[in-house]
Amino acid sequence: MSFHSLANLNLSLDQLHYARYHLSNVHLTGNLKGALATAQLTSDNELLKMTADAEYNLAHSYPDGKVTVDVTQLDLYELGLMPKPMKRPLAFNLSGEARQNRVFTHFTAGDMKTESECPCRCISSDSSVYPFCRCVDEAGG
């Protein structure tokens, strides 16, 4: 990959009707500048209100990126995943990072919060992340 690489993506979905789904106001932007790829996604319609940001550095032979997703409303009933409407809309935040020596995730939904961090040997020398991040501490335990 050349460090002089440049690319831009702008995609807008103004309105789409598919079966019983009505999507509108979905926007995706992406950029590649050198080895850094970034993307932003927004959705503002009755099925899904959310934003997402991501970046990934392509220059390294190991994972080096992060993602943040903020869902303020997800209508599982209208998507056909719930038998009746929920009393409150589903909302959650998700963030994650994969770096040379660790994988980190953070999830929040209502009063539920969960975090995980897998240091050191979760990422092998051949740059692949182990399935389910089987972490081993420095003492081998």
N, C-alpha and C positions, 0 to 999 in steps of 0.2 A: 504494500500500500504506500502510495506516495504521500509525503507530508504536505504536498501542494494540492491534494484532492479537495474539491469543493462540490457540494450538491445540496439542493434545496427541494423540499416536497411540501406542497400545500394542497390539501384535499378537503373539500367541504361537501357535506351531504345536507342539502336544504330540506328535502322531503322524500321519503320512501314509504310506500305502502306495499307490504308483503303479507299475504294471508290476512290475519287480523292485527298485525303489528303495524304501527305508524311511527316511523322514526323521523326525526328532524333535528336540525341544529347539531350536527356531529361534525367536528373539525379535527383534522390531523395535520400537524406540521412536523417536518423532520429536517435535519441539517447534518451534513458531513463536512467538517472542516479539519483538514489534515487527517488525523487518526481518531478524532472525537466525533462520534455519532450521537445525536440527540433527537428526541421525539417528544411531542406534546399532543395529548388527545383530550378533547372536551366533548361532552354530550350533555345536552340540555333539552330533554323531552320527557314525556310522561312515563316512559319505561325506565329511563336511566338518566340520572343527573350525576355527573362525575367529571373529575379531571385526573389526568395521569401525566407524569413526567418521567423520562428515562434518559440515561446517558450510558455510553459504553466506549471505552478506549480500545481501539483496534490495534494499537501499536505493540501491545504486550502479548507474550505467549501464554499468559495466565489470565483468568477472569478479572476484569476490572470495570465494574459498572454498578449502577444503582437505579432503583425504580421507586416511585411514590405514586400511590393510587388513593384518591379521596372520593369515595362514593357517598353522596348525600341523600340519594333516593334510588332504590332499586325495587321495582314493582314485580315481585315474584308471582303474584296472582295473574297479572296481565300477560306474563310470559308463559303461563300454563304450568308453573312449577308448584303452585299451592292451590288447594281445593277451594279456598275462600280468601277474601282480602285480609291482609294483616291489619291490626289495630294501629300500628305505627309503621312508617316506612323503614325498610332496611337501610342502614347506613353503616359504613365502616371506613377505616383508614388502614392502609397496608404500605409498608416500606421495606425495602430490602437492599442489601449491598453484597456484592461479591468482590472481594479484594484478593491480593496475592496470598495472604495468610489467614483469611477468615471469611465466613459467610454469616451475615447478620440479618434477622427479620424482626419486624415489629408489627403487630396486628392489634387494632382497637375497634371494638364494636360495642357501643353503649358503655356499660360499666365493666366489660370484659377486656382485659389487656393481656397480651402474651408477647414475649420476646424470646428469641433464641440467638445464640452466638456460638459458632463452631470455629475455634481457633486452630491454627497450625496445620495439623495433618489432615484436615478435612478436604484440602485441595491437594491432590497428588502431584508429583513432580512432572507428570505428563499433562498437567493443566485440566484434568477432568475432575469434576466434583463427584464424590462418592454418592451413590443412591442413599437417600434419607440422611445424609450427612452423619455418618458414623464417626463421632468425634473421639479422639484419643488424646489424653493430656500428655504433657511432656514426660511424666513418670511411666507412661505406657499403660495407664489404667483406664 
